[in-house]
Amino acid sequence: MEVFNKLYSQVSSSVSSTVSQLSGVLPGNPVTREFDASTHIASAGPGLVWKIYKGCKRSTKQEASIFVFEKRQLEKWNKSDREIILESLKRGVTQLTKIRHPQVLTVQHPLEESRESLAFATESVFASLANVLGKTTNMPQPANMSDYKLYDIEIKYGLLQISEGLAFLHNDVKLLHKNITPESILINKQGVWKIFGFDFCVHNTNPANLPPAYPCDGFSPTLPEICQSNLEYLAPECVLNQVNSPASDMFAVGVLAYVLNSTGNQSLVPVRDLQQFRARAQQLKNLNSGKLQCIPEALREYVKLLLNVTPDIRPDAHQFIKIPYFDDVGIKTLTYLDSLLQWDNLQKSQFYKGLPEALPKLPQRVKVQRVLTCLSRDLAQPAMVPFILPSVLDIAQDCTKEEYCLYVLPYLKPVMKLMDPIQILLIMLQRMELLLKLTPPEDVQQHVLPMLYRGLDSDIPQVHELCLSILPTFANLLDHSSVKNSLLPRIKRLCLSTSSLSVRVNCLLCVGRLLEHLDKWLVLDEILPFLPQIPSREPAVLMGILGIYKLAMNHKKLGISKEVIATRILPFLMPLCIENGLTLTQFNALVALVKEMFQLVESEHRTKLEQLNSVKDEQKVLTATMPTFQPANKPVELDHAFSGLGLDSFVSMNLQEKQKVVEQRETFKAFQNQPALEPVKPVKTVTTPPKDLTSSLLADWSNANMGSRVGSGIGGVTSPVTNGGGNMWASPQQQFSQNLPNSWGGPKSSQPNWGVLDNLLPTGNTPNKIPMNQMGQRQPLIPNPSMGATSPNNNTLSKDDIMDLLS
């Protein structure tokens, strides 16, 4: 097959030059209306004058071969010879068109003539036998078929096919071919040998009730060679005795058999003219078996009979095809394949059952070209596929990837979609290793994987088990979306719903084999939550679950965390430890895994806690050992932070003043909350103005709470504030007395008692201090400026007195 593919690639390389040649030959020929010609692939006919092009029919896209004779080849002959040659070629094609037989080349479009060419279309062919034997006239260049070697089975079956074709011509058509040569034998695309070149055929002239009679025109040396039979293959009596008979064609078969088996494909005696022809006839009279040593022993004596100069001694076509030489397993196999169309399905099924045993006896090229093509015709019948499929896969087993993709895979793709009968899927699954080995990844995704999905969705446990055992081999071809959306849901559904223990265990084993090809989050989200849901506690199922947990825990890519183990897995595994159905080995495995998981949780969490504690200790040590940095200069106090920046007008009070105001307010609130005091008789002997708390509070209240509206009370200046009676110049004592509570001498109390505060007055030699009970007689602590300094009641408190009182 490698040689076959190599030849095809060589031939295909000449496409561009072929198209340019055809553009000058075929335009105008009616054949081009129905057929498209592409590549020049071979040559055939007398003198190999017919060029063979690969083509196809436009309407059906069916492959075909287009035979073209370019009239410019006639330029080397004179005008009269040109007409004879044209008539001979036309006659041969016309006769070929009339005959229908499996061993005769099939014509798809009759001969058409244009000014530049003759052309007709036939079934798709590979090459002529002459091309295969090394003759490259009118072949695309470079043309090298020296590597194409015919196998013994091909030669044997080819001789049988030619003999069958001659038997049909002689007995049914009453026709002599008269030119059985390698140039007149074509090998089609399936490797079948076909008879071609009826240019010199002779018809029976007697009526049907009389023995056939075939006229003989003899051999004329004046005619061109391509207008007469090849002398090397022509029987002696045709020239020497002017007699034609079916035995003449059988003589040509004998010569052909010798050429095919001889070294270098040489004839027994070379013949180029009549003189050599007569000399060969004399040698054949004394022919012995020693000169036929190149021929297989089973055929040797029969070839000697075929080459006998006496026509009556030669076996006819029917006798020749029945000789023991053709009684071979390979030949019988190919013969049965040719007759399949005549059998019913029962006969075919019996043949297909035994075909796998016969295939090893056939060469790979024959199996691919011949056998596979015959088998493909019945692949369209689903009932026959289970019988054919094993043989197709056996043929694929010996193919290269290129051969498999080119010849086998196109037939298998439709078969992969069949689910009925179920044997088709079973056979495919059993040979899945072969399919994965040869099928390209893109075809695996498009055709093989969907077949497995259909197998998982079926109701046959045997199919389920095969699918589950095969799926892990696809792991490297599966993408994340296929696994998540198509594969895992089917496996999970099958594992949960099946009633077969074997299927359930195989589901778990399949998941376990797929683990290393899955990512961590898919395992955590899809697989681990699914395991506790399995409605079975059979020991085999538990061991399958155990295996998945063990793989997931120990796999370096997955590595289940301690949180998952502690919260999901261990709570599920612990109750399983007391299952009574477990064997001692299974129990030990389960307990060992539980211990291992617990130790993992313990060690990891202890390590974590140790790390946290060490971090805290390190922070404490670091804090204790850090040096304290003292500023070189004394830090600026907050009260003086903005001094010297021109912001003094925006600062109303410093911090000490604010603290002092707060203390005074708290003292004032304390006095308000005290109960009322009993009035005490006033002491009139004290005449010195008191340094009492009231005047101090009044001064502080005036300074702190009145803001810019209150003037200085220290110097005896009253504030222009309107009191309740409408007097804007009321003394601070009067304003304060109006707002005091009743027990403090407010408006509702005419006799306030201030005696309890007399002990707060400073003791000394000052005779002018006034007792507190006498302050209620509306004598001002700070005199009104209008009273004058000489007033007898102008006992003004000095600033020092007020500060002494507050201290």
C-alpha positions in Angstrom: 0.0 0.0 0.0 2.9 2.3 0.6 4.0 1.9 -3.0 0.4 2.4 -4.1 0.2 5.7 -2.2 3.6 6.8 -3.4 2.6 6.3 -7.0 -0.6 8.2 -6.5 1.4 11.1 -4.9 3.8 11.1 -7.9 0.9 11.1 -10.3 -0.9 13.9 -8.4 2.2 16.1 -8.6 1.7 16.6 -12.3 -1.8 18.1 -12.0 -0.8 21.6 -13.2 0.9 20.3 -16.3 -2.0 18.0 -17.0 -4.5 20.8 -16.8 -2.5 22.8 -19.3 -2.4 19.8 -21.7 -6.1 19.2 -21.4 -6.9 22.8 -22.1 -5.5 22.3 -25.6 -7.1 18.9 -26.2 -10.4 18.4 -24.5 -12.2 21.8 -25.0 -14.6 21.1 -27.8 -14.9 17.4 -27.0 -18.4 16.5 -25.9 -17.1 14.3 -23.0 -16.2 17.5 -21.1 -19.9 18.4 -20.9 -20.5 15.6 -18.4 -17.1 14.8 -16.9 -14.3 16.8 -15.3 -10.8 15.6 -16.0 -8.0 16.4 -13.6 -4.8 14.3 -13.3 -3.0 12.3 -15.9 -2.5 8.9 -14.3 -1.8 6.2 -16.8 -1.8 5.0 -20.5 -3.2 2.0 -22.2 -4.1 0.4 -25.6 -2.0 -0.6 -28.6 1.3 1.2 -28.3 -0.1 2.9 -25.1 -1.6 5.7 -27.3 -4.6 6.3 -24.9 -3.8 8.7 -22.1 -5.8 8.1 -19.0 -7.0 11.0 -16.8 -8.5 10.9 -13.4 -12.0 12.5 -13.4 -15.5 12.5 -12.1 -19.0 12.8 -13.4 -20.5 16.2 -12.8 -24.0 15.1 -12.1 -23.3 12.4 -9.5 -19.7 13.2 -8.5 -18.9 9.5 -9.2 -15.2 8.8 -9.8 -14.3 8.0 -13.4 -11.4 7.8 -15.8 -11.2 9.7 -19.1 -9.4 8.1 -22.0 -8.0 10.6 -24.4 -6.3 10.1 -27.8 -4.6 13.2 -29.1 -4.7 13.3 -32.9 -1.4 15.1 -33.0 0.2 11.7 -32.2 -0.7 10.7 -35.8 1.8 13.2 -37.2 4.5 10.6 -37.5 2.4 8.5 -39.9 1.3 9.2 -43.4 -2.2 10.2 -44.2 -3.5 6.7 -45.2 -2.1 5.2 -42.0 -3.7 7.9 -39.9 -7.1 6.9 -41.1 -6.5 3.2 -40.5 -5.2 4.0 -37.0 -8.3 6.2 -36.2 -10.7 3.5 -37.5 -8.9 0.8 -35.5 -9.1 2.8 -32.2 -12.8 3.7 -32.8 -13.6 0.1 -33.6 -12.1 -1.1 -30.3 -13.9 1.5 -28.1 -17.2 0.8 -29.9 -16.9 -2.9 -29.3 -15.9 -2.3 -25.7 -19.0 -0.2 -25.1 -21.3 -3.0 -26.2 -20.0 -5.6 -23.7 -21.0 -5.8 -20.1 -19.1 -8.2 -17.8 -17.3 -7.9 -14.5 -14.0 -8.8 -16.1 -14.5 -6.3 -19.0 -13.8 -2.6 -18.5 -17.0 -0.7 -18.0 -17.7 2.3 -20.2 -19.6 5.2 -18.6 -19.7 7.5 -21.6 -19.2 6.4 -25.3 -16.6 7.6 -27.6 -16.7 11.3 -28.6 -14.6 12.9 -31.4 -13.5 16.4 -31.8 -11.0 18.0 -34.1 -8.2 17.5 -31.7 -9.0 14.3 -29.9 -11.0 11.1 -29.3 -12.3 10.7 -25.8 -14.5 8.4 -23.7 -15.1 7.7 -20.0 -14.9 4.5 -18.0 -14.9 3.3 -14.5 -12.1 4.5 -12.3 -8.8 2.8 -13.1 -5.4 2.8 -11.5 -3.1 1.9 -14.4 -2.7 -0.6 -17.2 -0.8 -3.8 -16.5 1.9 -2.6 -18.9 2.4 0.5 -16.7 2.8 -1.7 -13.7 5.3 -3.8 -15.5 7.4 -0.7 -16.2 6.3 0.6 -19.6 5.8 4.4 -19.3 4.9 5.5 -22.8 2.4 8.4 -22.6 2.7 8.3 -18.8 3.0 11.4 -16.6 6.7 12.3 -16.0 8.4 11.5 -13.8 6.7 8.1 -13.9 8.4 5.3 -11.8 6.4 2.2 -11.0 9.5 0.0 -10.4 8.6 -0.2 -6.7 5.1 -1.5 -7.5 5.5 -5.3 -7.3 2.7 -7.6 -8.0 2.0 -10.2 -5.2 1.6 -13.8 -6.1 -2.0 -13.7 -5.1 -2.5 -10.7 -7.5 -1.0 -12.5 -10.4 -2.9 -15.7 -9.7 -6.2 -13.9 -9.3 -5.5 -11.7 -12.3 -4.9 -14.7 -14.6 -8.1 -16.1 -13.2 -10.1 -13.0 -13.9 -8.7 -12.7 -17.5 -9.6 -16.3 -18.1 -13.1 -15.8 -16.8 -13.5 -12.8 -19.1 -12.3 -14.8 -22.1 -14.7 -17.6 -21.2 -17.5 -15.2 -21.4 -16.3 -13.7 -24.7 -15.7 -17.1 -26.3 -18.8 -18.9 -25.1 -21.4 -16.2 -24.7 -20.4 -13.4 -27.1 -18.7 -15.7 -29.6 -15.9 -13.2 -29.9 -12.1 -13.5 -30.1 -10.1 -10.8 -28.5 -6.9 -11.4 -30.5 -4.7 -9.1 -28.4 -4.5 -10.2 -24.8 -1.4 -8.2 -23.8 -0.4 -6.1 -20.7 -1.4 -3.0 -22.7 -5.0 -4.4 -23.1 -5.4 -5.2 -19.4 -6.4 -2.5 -17.0 -6.3 -2.6 -13.2 -9.1 -0.6 -11.7 -9.1 1.2 -8.4 -10.2 -1.9 -6.5 -7.4 -4.0 -8.0 -9.6 -5.9 -10.4 -8.0 -6.9 -13.8 -10.2 -5.8 -16.7 -10.0 -6.7 -20.4 -9.6 -3.7 -22.7 -8.5 -3.1 -26.3 -10.9 -4.8 -28.6 -9.3 -3.2 -31.7 -8.5 -6.5 -33.4 -11.4 -8.6 -32.1 -12.9 -11.2 -34.4 -16.6 -12.1 -34.4 -18.2 -15.4 -35.2 -19.5 -15.6 -38.7 -21.5 -18.8 -38.5 -25.1 -19.0 -37.4 -25.9 -19.9 -33.8 -26.8 -23.5 -34.7 -23.4 -24.1 -36.2 -19.9 -24.3 -34.7 -18.4 -20.8 -34.5 -16.0 -19.7 -37.2 -13.6 -16.8 -36.9 -12.1 -15.3 -40.1 -8.4 -14.4 -40.2 -6.9 -11.6 -42.1 -3.4 -12.5 -41.4 -0.5 -10.3 -40.5 0.5 -7.5 -42.8 4.0 -6.0 -42.4 3.0 -2.9 -44.2 0.5 -1.8 -41.6 1.6 0.3 -38.5 2.3 -1.8 -35.4 -0.6 -0.2 -33.5 -3.0 -1.5 -36.2 -2.1 -5.2 -35.7 -1.9 -7.7 -32.8 1.3 -7.9 -30.8 3.5 -10.6 -32.3 4.9 -11.7 -28.9 1.4 -12.7 -27.7 0.0 -13.9 -31.0 -0.5 -17.6 -31.5 1.6 -19.3 -34.2 -1.4 -20.5 -36.2 -2.8 -17.0 -36.6 0.2 -16.1 -38.8 1.5 -19.4 -40.1 -1.8 -21.1 -40.8 -4.1 -18.2 -41.1 -6.4 -19.7 -38.5 -8.3 -18.1 -35.6 -9.9 -19.9 -32.7 -10.5 -19.4 -28.9 -7.2 -21.3 -28.4 -5.4 -18.4 -29.9 -6.5 -16.2 -27.0 -5.4 -18.9 -24.5 -2.0 -19.0 -26.1 -1.7 -15.3 -25.2 -2.7 -16.2 -21.6 0.2 -18.6 -21.5 2.6 -16.0 -22.7 1.2 -13.5 -20.2 1.6 -16.0 -17.3 5.2 -16.5 -18.2 5.9 -12.8 -18.5 4.3 -12.1 -15.1 6.4 -14.7 -13.3 9.7 -14.3 -15.1 12.6 -12.2 -14.0 12.4 -8.7 -15.4 9.0 -9.6 -16.9 10.6 -10.8 -20.1 8.9 -13.0 -22.6 10.0 -16.5 -23.3 11.3 -15.6 -26.8 11.5 -12.0 -27.9 9.6 -11.3 -31.1 9.9 -8.1 -33.1 9.2 -9.3 -36.7 7.9 -12.2 -38.7 11.3 -13.9 -38.9 11.6 -14.0 -35.1 8.0 -15.1 -34.9 8.7 -18.2 -37.0 11.8 -19.0 -35.0 9.8 -18.9 -31.8 7.3 -21.3 -33.3 10.1 -23.8 -33.9 11.4 -23.4 -30.3 8.0 -24.0 -28.8 7.8 -27.3 -30.5 10.7 -28.5 -28.4 9.7 -26.6 -25.2 10.6 -28.5 -22.0 9.7 -27.8 -18.4 13.3 -26.7 -17.6 12.7 -23.4 -19.4 9.6 -22.7 -17.3 11.3 -22.8 -13.9 10.3 -19.2 -13.1 6.6 -20.3 -13.1 5.1 -21.7 -9.9 5.1 -25.5 -10.0 1.3 -25.8 -9.7 1.0 -23.7 -12.9 4.0 -24.8 -14.8 2.5 -27.8 -16.7 -0.6 -25.9 -17.7 1.5 -23.0 -19.1 3.4 -25.5 -21.1 0.1 -26.8 -22.6 -1.0 -23.2 -23.3 2.2 -22.5 -25.2 1.9 -25.6 -27.4 1.9 -24.9 -31.1 -1.1 -27.2 -31.6 -4.3 -25.3 -30.7 -6.3 -28.4 -29.8 -3.9 -29.3 -27.0 -4.4 -26.0 -25.2 -7.0 -26.0 -22.4 -9.9 -23.7 -23.1 -10.9 -20.9 -20.7 -13.3 -23.0 -18.7 -10.8 -25.8 -18.2 -8.1 -23.4 -17.3 -10.0 -21.7 -14.4 -10.6 -25.1 -12.8 -7.0 -26.1 -12.5 -5.7 -26.8 -8.9 -3.5 -23.7 -9.2 -6.5 -21.6 -8.5 -7.8 -23.8 -5.7 -6.5 -21.5 -3.0 -8.0 -20.0 0.1 -7.1 -16.5 -0.9 -8.4 -17.0 -4.5 -11.7 -18.5 -3.2 -12.1 -15.6 -0.8 -11.7 -13.0 -3.6 -14.0 -15.1 -5.9 -16.7 -15.2 -3.2 -16.4 -11.4 -2.8 -17.0 -10.9 -6.5 -20.1 -13.0 -6.3 -21.6 -11.4 -3.2 -24.2 -9.4 -5.2 -25.8 -12.7 -6.2 -26.3 -13.9 -2.6 -28.9 -13.3 -0.1 -28.2 -12.0 3.4 -28.1 -15.4 5.0 -25.4 -16.7 2.6 -23.5 -13.4 3.0 -23.5 -13.7 6.8 -22.1 -17.2 6.7 -19.3 -16.0 4.4 -18.5 -13.0 6.6 -18.2 -15.1 9.7 -15.4 -17.1 8.2 -13.7 -14.1 6.4 -11.4 -13.1 9.4 -9.7 -16.5 9.2 -8.9 -16.0 5.5 -7.7 -12.4 5.6 -4.2 -13.2 7.0 -3.5 -15.1 3.8 -4.0 -11.9 1.7 -1.5 -9.1 1.2 -2.5 -5.8 2.8 -2.8 -4.0 -0.6 -5.3 -6.7 -1.7 -7.3 -6.4 1.5 -7.5 -2.6 1.2 -8.1 -2.4 -2.5 -10.2 -5.5 -3.1 -11.7 -6.9 0.1 -12.6 -3.6 1.8 -14.3 -2.3 -1.3 -16.5 -5.3 -1.5 -17.3 -5.2 2.2 -18.3 -1.6 2.0 -21.2 -2.3 -0.2 -23.0 -4.1 2.6 -22.2 -1.6 5.4 -25.3 0.3 4.4 -27.4 -2.6 5.8 -27.4 -2.3 9.7 -28.3 -6.0 10.0 -25.2 -7.0 8.1 -22.8 -4.7 9.9 -22.1 -7.0 12.9 -20.9 -9.7 10.5 -18.8 -7.3 8.4 -17.3 -5.1 11.1 -14.7 -7.6 12.5 -13.2 -8.0 9.1 -13.0 -4.3 8.5 -11.3 -3.7 11.8 -8.8 -6.6 11.0 -7.9 -4.8 7.8 -7.5 -1.6 9.6 -5.2 -3.2 12.1 -2.4 -3.6 9.5 -2.9 -0.1 8.0 -0.8 2.9 8.5 -2.5 6.0 9.8 -2.6 7.5 6.3 -4.1 4.4 4.8 -6.6 4.1 7.7 -7.8 7.7 7.3 -8.0 7.4 3.5 -9.6 4.0 3.0 -11.1 2.7 6.3 -12.3 5.7 8.4 -14.8 7.0 5.8 -16.6 3.7 6.1 -16.5 3.6 9.9 -17.9 7.0 10.6 -21.5 6.1 9.6 -21.2 2.8 11.5 -20.2 4.6 14.7 -23.7 6.3 14.8 -25.6 3.0 14.7 -27.0 1.7 18.0 -29.1 -1.1 16.6 -28.2 -3.9 16.6 -26.3 -3.5 19.8 -23.6 -5.9 18.6 -22.2 -3.1 16.5 -21.3 -1.0 19.6 -20.0 -4.0 21.4 -17.6 -4.8 18.6 -16.5 -1.2 18.4 -15.8 -1.0 22.1 -13.9 -4.3 22.1 -11.6 -2.8 19.4 -11.4 0.6 20.8 -7.7 0.5 21.4 -7.2 0.1 17.7 -9.6 3.0 16.9 -7.8 5.3 19.3 -4.4 4.3 17.9 -5.3 5.2 14.3 -8.1 7.8 14.5 -7.1 11.5 14.5 -7.9 13.4 17.7 -10.5 15.6 15.9 -12.4 12.5 14.7 -12.2 11.0 18.1 -14.0 14.1 19.5 -16.6 14.2 16.7 -17.3 10.5 16.2 -15.8 8.1 18.8 -16.6 10.0 22.0 -20.3 10.5 21.1 -20.5 6.7 20.4 -19.2 6.1 24.0 -21.8 8.6 25.4 -24.5 6.7 23.6 -23.2 3.5 25.1 -23.4 5.0 28.6 -27.0 6.1 27.9 -28.0 2.6 26.7 -29.7 -0.1 28.9 -27.2 -2.9 28.4 -24.9 -3.5 31.4 -22.2 -5.2 29.1 -22.0 -2.0 27.1 -21.8 0.1 30.2 -18.9 -2.0 31.5 -17.0 -1.7 28.2 -17.5 2.0 28.0 -16.4 2.6 31.5 -13.2 0.5 31.0 -12.4 2.3 27.8 -13.1 5.9 28.9 -9.8 6.4 30.9 -7.9 5.8 27.7 -9.5 9.0 26.3 -8.4 11.1 29.2 -5.7 13.0 27.4 -8.2 13.8 24.6 -10.9 15.2 26.8 -11.3 18.9 27.5 -12.6 20.4 30.7 -16.1 21.2 29.3 -16.6 17.7 27.8 -15.7 16.1 31.2 -17.8 18.5 33.2 -20.9 18.7 31.0 -21.0 15.3 29.2 -18.9 12.6 30.8 -19.1 13.0 34.6 -22.9 13.6 34.7 -23.4 10.4 32.7 -21.1 8.4 35.0 -22.7 9.8 38.1 -26.2 9.1 36.9 -25.3 5.6 35.9 -23.6 4.9 39.2 -26.6 6.1 41.2 -29.3 4.5 39.1 -27.9 1.1 38.0 -28.9 -2.1 39.8 -25.7 -3.9 38.7 -23.0 -4.1 41.3 -20.4 -4.6 38.6 -21.5 -1.5 36.7 -21.4 0.6 39.9 -17.9 -0.6 40.8 -16.7 0.1 37.3 -18.1 3.6 37.5 -15.9 4.2 40.6 -12.9 2.6 39.0 -13.4 4.8 35.9 -13.6 7.9 38.1 -10.5 6.9 39.9 -8.5 6.5 36.7 -9.7 9.8 35.5 -8.7 11.7 38.6 -5.2 12.5 37.6 -6.5 14.2 34.4 -9.0 16.4 36.3 -8.4 19.7 38.0 -8.7 20.1 41.7 -11.9 22.2 41.8 -13.7 19.7 39.5 -12.9 16.9 42.0 -14.0 19.0 45.0 -17.2 20.2 43.4 -18.3 17.2 41.4 -16.7 14.0 42.6 -16.3 14.2 46.4 -19.9 15.4 47.1 -21.2 12.5 44.9 -19.6 9.6 46.7 -21.7 9.8 49.9 -24.8 9.8 47.7 -24.2 6.3 46.3 -27.0 4.1 47.5 -24.9 1.0 48.3 -22.8 -0.2 51.1 -21.4 -3.3 49.4 -17.8 -3.9 50.3 -16.7 -3.6 46.6 -18.4 -0.2 46.4 -16.8 0.9 49.6 -13.4 -0.1 48.5 -14.0 1.8 45.2 -14.9 4.9 47.2 -11.9 4.3 49.4 -9.6 4.2 46.4 -10.9 7.5 45.1 -10.4 9.2 48.5 -6.9 7.8 48.7 -5.9 8.9 45.3 -7.4 12.4 45.8 -5.6 12.8 49.1 -2.1 11.6 48.0 -2.1 13.0 44.4 0.3 16.0 44.4 -2.0 18.0 42.0 -5.2 17.4 43.9 -4.1 17.3 47.6 -7.4 17.5 49.5 -7.2 20.2 52.2 -7.6 19.4 55.9 -10.9 21.4 56.0 -12.5 19.1 53.4 -11.2 16.0 55.1 -12.4 17.1 58.6 -15.8 18.4 57.4 -16.8 16.1 54.5 -14.8 12.9 54.3 -14.2 11.8 57.9 -17.8 12.2 58.9 -18.7 9.9 56.0 -16.0 7.4 56.6 -16.3 6.9 60.3 -19.7 5.1 60.2 -18.4 2.9 57.4 -15.8 1.5 59.9 -18.5 -0.6 61.6 -20.0 -2.1 58.5 -20.4 -5.8 59.1 -19.9 -6.9 55.5 -16.2 -5.9 55.4 -13.5 -8.4 55.4 -10.6 -8.0 57.8 -8.4 -6.8 55.0 -11.0 -4.3 53.8 -11.6 -3.1 57.4 -7.8 -2.6 57.9 -7.6 -0.6 54.7 -10.5 1.6 55.7 -9.2 2.2 59.2 -5.7 2.9 57.9 -7.1 5.6 55.6 -9.1 7.2 58.4 -6.0 7.3 60.6 -3.9 8.7 57.8 -6.5 11.4 57.2 -6.8 12.2 60.9 -3.1 12.4 61.2 -2.9 14.7 58.2 -5.5 17.0 59.8 -3.8 16.9 63.2 -0.3 17.6 61.8 -1.4 20.4 59.5 -3.6 22.1 62.1 -0.9 21.7 64.8 1.6 23.2 62.5 -0.8 26.1 61.8 -1.4 26.8 65.5 2.3 26.6 66.2 3.0 29.1 63.5 0.3 31.5 64.8 1.7 31.3 68.4 5.2 31.7 67.3 4.1 34.8 65.3 2.5 36.3 68.4 5.5 35.5 70.6 7.8 37.1 68.0 5.7 40.2 68.0 5.9 40.5 71.8 9.6 40.0 71.8 10.0 42.5 69.1 7.9 45.0 70.9 9.9 44.6 74.1 13.2 44.8 72.5 12.5 47.8 70.3 14.5 50.9 71.6 12.6 54.0 72.7 13.5 57.1 70.8 13.5 60.4 72.7 13.2 63.6 70.7 16.3 65.8 71.0 14.2 68.9 71.6 11.4 69.3 74.1 8.1 68.8 72.2 6.1 72.0 71.6 3.1 72.2 73.9 -0.2 72.2 72.1 -1.2 75.6 73.6 1.9 77.2 72.1 2.1 75.2 68.9 0.6 78.1 66.8 2.3 80.9 68.8 4.3 83.3 66.7 2.4 82.4 63.5 0.1 85.5 63.6 -2.9 83.4 64.6 -3.3 84.9 68.2 -6.5 86.8 67.2 -8.1 83.4 66.3 -7.3 81.8 69.6 -9.8 82.8 72.3 -8.5 80.8 75.3 -5.5 78.7 76.1 -5.8 75.2 77.6 -5.4 76.3 81.2 -8.2 78.9 80.9 -10.5 76.2 79.4 -9.7 73.9 82.2 -10.5 76.6 84.7 -13.8 77.4 83.1 -14.8 73.7 83.3 -13.9 73.5 87.0 -15.9 76.6 87.8 -19.0 75.2 85.9 -18.7 71.9 87.9 -18.5 73.9 91.2 -21.6 75.9 90.2 -23.6 72.8 89.4 -22.6 71.3 92.8 -24.0 74.4 94.6 -27.2 74.2 92.6 -27.8 70.6 93.7 -27.3 71.4 97.5 -30.5 71.7 99.6 -31.7 75.1 100.8 -30.0 76.6 103.9 -31.6 78.0 107.0 -31.3 81.8 107.2 -28.8 83.1 109.7 -29.0 86.4 111.4 -26.7 88.9 109.9 -23.6 90.1 111.7 -23.2 93.8 111.4 -19.8 94.2 113.0 -18.0 93.3 109.7 -17.6 96.2 107.5 -14.9 95.0 105.1 -16.2 94.0 101.6 -16.1 90.2 101.4 -14.0 88.2 99.0 -16.9 85.8 98.5 -17.5 83.0 96.0 -20.4 84.8 94.5 -18.4 87.7 93.2 -15.8 85.4 91.9 -18.3 83.2 90.2 -20.0 86.3 88.9 -16.8 87.6 87.5 -15.8 84.3 85.8 -19.3 83.9 84.5 -19.2 87.4 83.1 -15.8 86.8 81.4 -16.4 83.3 80.1 -20.0 83.3 79.1 -20.8 86.8 77.9 -18.0 86.9 75.3 -17.6 90.2 73.6 -20.9 91.5 74.9 -19.7 91.7 78.5 -17.3 94.3 79.7 -14.7 94.0 82.5 -16.2 93.7 85.9 -13.0 93.8 87.7 -12.6 97.5 87.5 -16.1 98.3 88.7 -17.6 98.9 85.2 -21.1 97.5 84.7 -22.1 95.7 81.5 -24.7 97.2 79.2 -27.0 94.1 79.4 -30.7 94.5 79.7 -32.1 92.7 82.7 -35.6 91.6 83.4 -36.7 95.1 84.6 -35.4 96.9 81.5 -32.4 98.4 83.2 -29.4 98.0 80.9 -27.0 99.2 83.6 -28.0 96.8 86.4 -25.1 95.7 88.5 -23.7 92.2 88.0 -24.9 91.3 91.5 -28.5 92.3 90.6 -28.4 90.3 87.3 -27.0 87.3 89.1 -29.5 87.5 92.0 -32.4 87.6 89.5 -31.3 84.2 88.0 -30.5 82.4 91.3 -32.9 79.9 92.8 -35.2 80.8 95.7 -32.9 79.4 98.3 -30.0 81.5 96.9 -31.8 84.8 97.2 -33.6 84.9 93.9 -36.6 87.0 93.2 -39.0 84.8 95.2 -36.9 84.9 98.4 -36.6 88.2 100.3 -34.3 87.0 103.0 -31.5 84.7 101.6 -29.3 83.0 104.2 -25.6 83.3 103.4 -24.4 82.6 106.9 -23.2 79.2 106.2 -20.6 80.6 103.9 -19.1 83.0 106.5 -16.6 80.4 107.4 -15.2 80.6 103.9 -14.3 84.2 104.4 -10.6 84.7 105.0 -9.7 85.4 108.6 -7.5 88.3 109.4 -7.3 91.8 110.8 -9.5 93.3 108.1 -12.4 94.9 109.9 -14.3 95.8 106.8 -15.4 92.3 105.6 -19.2 91.9 105.4 -20.9 88.7 106.6 -22.6 86.6 103.9 -26.1 87.2 105.3 -25.7 90.9 104.8 -25.0 90.4 101.1 -28.7 90.0 100.4 -29.4 93.6 101.1 -28.5 94.4 97.5 -25.1 95.7 98.3 -23.0 95.2 95.2 -19.8 93.2 95.4 -18.4 95.3 92.7 -19.7 98.9 93.1 -21.4 100.8 90.5 -19.2 103.5 89.0 -21.9 106.1 89.6 -21.7 105.7 93.3 -18.3 107.1 93.5 -15.2 106.1 95.4 -16.2 108.0 98.5 -19.5 106.3 99.0 -19.7 104.7 102.4 -20.8 101.4 100.9 -18.1 101.2 98.3 -16.3 98.3 99.7 -14.8 97.0 96.5 -13.1 93.6 96.3 -9.7 93.7 94.9 -8.5 91.3 92.2 -6.2 89.7 94.7 -9.1 89.1 97.1 -11.1 87.3 94.4 -8.1 85.1 93.5 -7.5 84.3 97.2 -11.1 83.2 97.5 -11.0 80.9 94.6 -7.7 79.4 95.7 
